[in-house]
Structures are given as C-alpha cells and as structure tokens.
Amino acid sequence: MEQVAGMGDTISHREARQALERRMFSETASLSELSKGRERAEPECEIRTCYQRDIDRIVHSKSFRRLMHKTQVFLSPEGDHYRTRLTHTLEVSRIGRTIARGLRLNEDLTEAIAFGHDLGHTPFGHAGERALNDILSNEGGFKHNEQSLRVVERLERDGRGLNLTFEVRNGILHHTGAIKPETPEGNVIRLADRIAYINHDLDDAIRGGILRETDIPPEITCAFGANHSSRINALILDMIEESERRGEIALSARVAFVFDAFYDFMFRSVYHNMKAKSEEGKVFGILNGIFGYYTSNPDELPEDYRIVAARDGLRRAVCDYVSGMTDKYAMYQYSEIFIPESWHVM
C-alpha cells in the first residue's frame, strides 16, 4: 500500500499506478481504470493493473510457450539464429513499446496485445496457415488472428480461456485484416507487426543466402538506412512523429509509400522464393494427413480436444489441435501415424 500525498488514506499499488497513468499518458491513451473489462468479472489485483495481469496470463500460457518451436518463414532452417514465432513476438513487443512510450500511450496494453497476437499461428509458419485455410475452405477457412482470439477465449485453461480484457482481445483479433483495433495501442501493434516481420525476414533471408545486401532496392536503403537497426529506427521515428502530427497512428505518406515498396520487394524476393519455400509443398501433406486421421479417429484425440469436439464440433476441435502443434510435434505426429516403425527379426 502507498500513502496518498497530503492525506491519511492509503491506496493500493494498482491505484497508485492508475493515478500515474492519468498524469503521464496522452489524452488518447487507454487508461487501465477505464477498461471495458472482462467477459467474467473478477476482483481487482492490489498490485497490477488489468493490462499487466493480461501480460502475465499470456506469458504463463501453454500456447505462448509453444511459440518458441514454431517457425516464422523458413521451414526447418539450418542454424541457431533464425527467427521463430516467439522471437518475432518479442520483437513486435519491443517495437510496439518504443512507439507507445514515444506517444505516451499505455505500454502495458501494447505489450499484452503483442504477446497475444500470434498465439493461434500454425506450425510451419504461413505455409501452415495456407494449408489449414485450404483444408477448411468450405467452412470459412482459417485465419491466425481469429484463432489467436479463440485460444485466449476458448482453449486455454482447459476451455475456460484467459478471460482477458476487451481491449487486449480486440487488439489481438484486429492486428491484421480489414477492421482496425479500437485503441491506439492496438493500432500501434498492427504496424509494429509489419515493421518487425519485414525487417527480420530480410535479415534471415540475407543470413540464409537468399538475398545479398546489394539486392535491396536503393530507394529502401536511401529512405531507411543500410542496416537492420537503422531501418527499424527510421520507421519507428517516422511513425511517432506522424502520429503526433495527425492525432492517429500512421506513417507519413512518403515513408508509407517506400514501406509498401519494401513489402512488395519481400514478397517477390523472399516469400515467393523457391529456395526459401522449397519444402512448403510437404506442409499441406503433413497437416492434411494429420487432420484427416483425427477426423476419422476422434477417439484418439487428447481428452481436452474431445471435450472441445463435444462442445464445438469435431472438425473445429481437430483444427484447434493441429493449429496448436509445434513444427516438430506435427512431424512427430505424422511419423507416428503414417510411417511404419522399424523392426527386425532375431
């Protein structure tokens, strides 16, 4: 507990933090005390604000731990330094917090959204997402942002969900897609996600021999600098300055134009590069095989997913199970199901 200046009353650490938010944050920032709350009401924590609690709930979740074994772009890369879904999440968080601090927004809300935004991503990166989208094409397809929301609402904690605040769930759902988040912090992560993955995927592509530094178009180098840190710094600085000028989260028109050209360059040179995606054709076979096996053999699903099947339908439960797998576990499952065990005769 803390003493209130000039008064005999004491307030909790959380209330002291909320008072600090009122003094420090901009008028557009999301105050934790004004959150729209949780689907199920809970007593407040004496120490942490609601957004700090959301960070802790996500970090301690099983789906967050699995991110370390899910690849980002390069499937089964040889080397220790390629990004994973977890390192991507941490980079998004750091970029997002830097922007939020520069704009005097709520850094805790920003970090919570960053930590949760990819919890529903599939094994094998975007190749896995495309595979599940094809498998579920007659049922609305698969989108990782929607699955991330489902993870925190319906799957974690044995189906009870994490009971996160509205603002965090809204930011997770709308970090990509046509609809923008309702908070400025959510919109910060929407752009921080792109800044992170385009830059670190370029870094990984150079490390993997797919690109050379000299392949980067000169307009990108001139606008953002010649190395990884200068590119990120230029984008962050422009975003802070333009957002302050406009009163909404945005890049300047000039930088946005070059950033879009950067995005197009990455799609042509990396995301559709045959060397980087040489194993991608196998991903559909692995995930489709596992999916088909469990829809035909529902009794072999783990118990918690059999409960999901009874509640939400079998194919929904199998999708939840398969999308939550790490790359290695998906390959292990495929091997266990379809590859004969070695044997010998004495």
N, C-alpha and C positions, 0 to 999 in steps of 0.2 A: 504494500500500500504506500501511497505517496501523500505528503502533506500539501494541501492547497494553499498557495501563497496568500497571506493575509487572512486566513480563515483557520478555524479549529478543525474543520472537517478533513477527512482523508478520502482519497479516491483510489481506485484500483489502477494498476499499471496499464490496463487496456484503456481506461478512461483518460489517463494522462496522455497516452499515445493519440487518442482521438482528439484531445484538445490541441496537441501539437500539429495534427493534420489540419485542423481549422486555421491555425496560424500560418502554416508553411505552404500549403497547397494553393494552386491557382483556382480561380473561380470555376473552371470547367472540370477540375479533377473529381474523381469519385471518392467521396468520404466514406469510410467504413461504417460509420454510425448511421449513414443514410442508405445502406444496402437494402435491396428489396427482399433480402432474407433467403431462407432455405425452404425447400418443399415441406420439410418436417421441422417444426420449431424446436430449438434446443436452448438450454441455459447458456448465457454468455460465459466465455473464459475470462478469468480475472486478469490474465497476463496478456493474451494475444487478441488482436482484432480478428474479425471474421475472415478476412482475407489471409492473414497469417496462418490461421487454422487450416484454411483450404490448401495452402502450400504444403503444410505438414502432412495432411491427409493424402495428397497426391504422391509426395516423395516416399511415403511409407507403404504405398500400394504395390501389389504384385505386378500390375501392368506397367508401372514405372520401372521396376527392376528389370523387366523383360526387354526394355528398350536397348539395353547395352548389347544384346545379342541379335538385334535386327539391323540389317544393312540399310544404308541410305540410298546409294545409286549403284555402286559397284558390287556385284554379287560374288561372294567368296573371294575377296581380294587377298592377294599375297602380300603381306606386310602388316606391321603393327600400327600404322599411323593413319589409316583411312578412317573417315568419319563413320560413326554408327548413328542410329536413330537417337541414342542417348546423348552423344556429343553434340549432335545437331540441336537437340532440345536445350542443352546448356548454353550453346552459342546464341540461340534465339533469346534466351533469358537475359544474357549479359547485354546484348544489343538493345533489347527492349527496356531494361532497367536504365541504361545510359540515356536513352531518349526520354524516358519518363522523368528522370531526375532533371534533365535539361529543361523540360517543360513544366516542372513542378506538379507532375501527376502522381497517382498512387503507385509507388513501386511494388508494393506487396500484391496488389491486384494484377499488375502487369506480369509479375513473376509467376503467379498462380496460373494465369492463362497460358503462359509459355510452357510451364511444366506439364500442363494437361493437354496441349493442343494436338499431340500426336499419339496419345495413348492407344488409339484404335487402329494405328497403322499395322499393316500386314507384314508377314515375313517377306523377304526378298524385295524390299523397297517398293517403288512404284510399279515394278513388274508384277508383284504380288497383288497390288490393288487392281491393276488391269485384269489380272486373271480372275479374281473374285467378282469383279464387275461383269465379266463375260459369263461366268457361271450363274450369276443371279440376274442376268439381263431381262428375264421375263418377270422379275419380282421387284423391279425398281433399281436394280444394280447395287453397287457397293461404293460408298464414299467414306474415306477415312475420318473426315471431320464428324460425320453423323455417327460413325462407330465410336469415336472418342467420347462423344456425349453419352452414348449408350453404356460405355464402360463405366463412367463415373456415376451414372444414374441407376443402372440396372444389373451390372455384373459384379462389380467389386463388393467386398464384404458379404460373400455368399448370397448375392442377389439384392442386398439392401441398398447398395450404392454408397457413395461417399457423402451424400447429402450436402453438396457444395452450394455456395451462394448463387443467386440468379446471375450476377454479373460475370462470374467465372464460367458458368455453364454457357452463357450467351457468347462469351468471347471464344470459347473452345469451338462451339458449333460454327461460328461465322468467321473463323480465322481465314477461311477460303470460301469461294463461292460468290454468288451474285449479291447476297444480302450482307450489309456491313454490320459489325457489332454496335451495340447501343452506347458503349462507353468509349471515351478517348483512349483508355488503356487497351481495350480490345482492338482498336484500330491501329495502335502502335504495334502490337504483336502481328497484326495482319501484314504490315510492311516489313517488320523486323524478320519475319519468317522468310520472306523472299530475299532480303538482303543477306541473311545468313546462308541459305542454301545455294544461291547462285555463286557467291564468293567461295564457299568452302568446296563446292563441287568443281569449280575451276581449279582450286588448289590441288584437289585429289586427282583431277584429270592430268595436270602437269606432272604430279608425282608418279602417276601410272603410265606416263609416256604417250598418252593420247593426244596431248597438246604440248606445245612449247610456248614459252613466254612471248616469242616473236609472232605467234599466231593470233594473239589478242589484237583486235582491230585498234588502230591508232586513236579513233575518236573516244574509245573507252579509256585508254591509257591517259589521254590528254585531259579528260573530264575527271577521272577518279584516281589517277596515280598509277605507278608501275608495280606496286606490290600489294599483297593481301591486306595488310593493315591500313595502308593509305586509301585503298578503295572503300573499305568499310567506314573509315573515319570521314571520308568525303560525303558518303551517303547519309551518315548519322547527322553530321553538321548541317547539311542542307535541309534535312527533314526537320530538325529543331528550329532552324531559322525560318523556314517557310511556314511551318505550323504556327509559330508565334505570329507571323505576319498575317496569315489568313484567319486564324482562330479556329482551324480544323486541322486534323492530321493529314499531311500531304507532303509530297516532294515538289520542288519548283518545276515549272513546265520544261525548262531546259534539261534539268537533271533527269526528270521522268522520261523524257524522250530518249536520252542516252541509255538510261537504265532498261528501257524496253528493247533497245537495240542489243544490249548486253544479254538480255533474256533470250532473244531470238538467236544470237550467236551460240549460246549454250545449248539450245535445242538442236540446232543444226550440227554442232561440232561434238557434243558430248552425249546428250540424252538420246539422240538417234544414231550415235556412232556404233558401228557393228562390233568394234573391239570391246567397247565398254559393255555392250549388251549381248555379247556372243552367247551367253548361257541363258538368256531370257526365255528362249523357246522351251526350255525344260521346265520353267517355273509353272506354266499352265498345266503341264502333265502331272507334276508333283501335287499341286493343290487340287486339281480336278480329281485326281485319283483318290486322295485322302477324303475329299468332300463326298465323292460317290460311295466310298466304302462305309462311311459313318451314316450316311442317309439310308444305306441298305442294311446296316447293322447297328441300329440305335442303342441296343443294349450294351454295346461296347464303349459308348461314350462315358467319360468320367461322370460320377454321380451328380456333381453340381450342374453339369450341362444337361443331364437327363431331367433335372428339375426345370431348367430353362426351357427344354423341349415341351414339357407338360404345360408350361405357362404361356410360351410364345410361339410354339410350333417347332417341328423337327429341323427344317432347313435353316430357320433362324438360329437355332442352337448350334448346329454344325458350323454355320458361318461364324458365330461368336468363338467357337473353339479353334477353328482353323485360322482366323484372322489374329487371334491372340498368340499363336505359336511363334517362337523364335525361328530363325533360319535353320539352325542346327536341329532343333526339335522336329521341325517339319520334315527335314531329310531323314531323321531317325525314324519318324512315324512311317514315312513312305517305305523305307527299307524294311521295317518290321512287318508291314502289311504285304508288300509285293515282292520282296527279294528273298529267295529261299535261303534258309540257314545253311551254313557249311556243315558237311557231315563226312564221316569216314567209316570204313569197315575195318575192324580189328582182325 
